[in-house]
Amino acid sequence: MSSSSFSRRSFLAMSAALPWAVRAVAAGSIPVGLELYSVRDALGKDPEGTVRAVAHMGYRAVEFYAPYFKWSDAEARQMRKLLDDLGIRCYSTHNDEEFLTPKNLDRTRDLNLTLGTKYVVQAWSDPKPTADDWKAVADNLNAVAAKLEPAGLKVGYHNHQSEFTAIAGRRPIEILAANTKPAVMLQLDVGTCLEAGGDPVAWIRANPGRIRSIHCKDWSPDPDKGYQVLFGEGKADWKGIFQAAESAGGVEYYLIEQEGSRFSELETANRCLQAFRASHAQPE
């Protein structure tokens, strides 16, 4: 999902990558959370009630998106209290590019520390015409990572179709991966990767240890369905994705994301979680 629509709608050596996967599997169940854009209408009307409903479905984490930046300190503390009371986590937030500018970065840092976040993820960058433009995005991610590191926060980047669409023979996502430090997470959006003609499994294996969270959003090439399919109803090879993510990608948590479906937002979220569990059996 593009952060511009929120308000309206490389290298690690394999030896360094393996401990990520081993630790994740050894720790037992890899948490599955919900990107709250999936329930954006409900969230806008009743944030706490929606988070409570999501937790009661069985989700173990949530990912807040751009509107969280408008919260007061008191609202952020109250949301953190609710998360703690429910026993769920906010491992990452989705952030507009402007949230990572010098003007806003301190506020972004403080809100994420309050929420107990680990990753501050840039959710979107406008499509760029040249490789140098994408290199500038990578440079900024590195700079932000250095500024947030003393606070114990890490940085991530979330792809869309444009990052998997080649410019002069090279995909922007490859430019970002090659020019960002290994500590910068490459959060994989499966659906947009597929729509752009990418191979999620190959991308995960090409970037060991860096795919530390995945947006589990399916996609159908049927133009009448597209992103309206539920988890497991589209083109994604979830078995292959899970295997690659857990053996090489270093995945720490999964996030269901849904643009919409034939069901209500909350029913969609619940159905997707049940389908995820059915396709990815693991100990609770």
Secondary structure, 3 states (H helix, E strand, C coil): CCHHHCCCCCCCCHHHHHHHHHHHHHCCCCCEEEEHHHHHHHHHHCHHHHHHHHHHHCCCEEEECHHHHHCCHHHHHHHHHHHHHHCCEEEEEEECHHHHCCCCHHHHHHHHHHHCCCEEEECCCCCCCCHHHHHHHHHHHHHHHHHHHHHCCEEEEECCHHHHCCECCECHHHHHHHHCCCCCEEEEEHHHHHHCCCCHHHHHHHCCCCCCEEEECCCCCCCCCHHHCCCCCCCCCHHHHHHHHHHHHCCCEEEECCCCCCCCHHHHHHHHHHHHHHHCCCCC
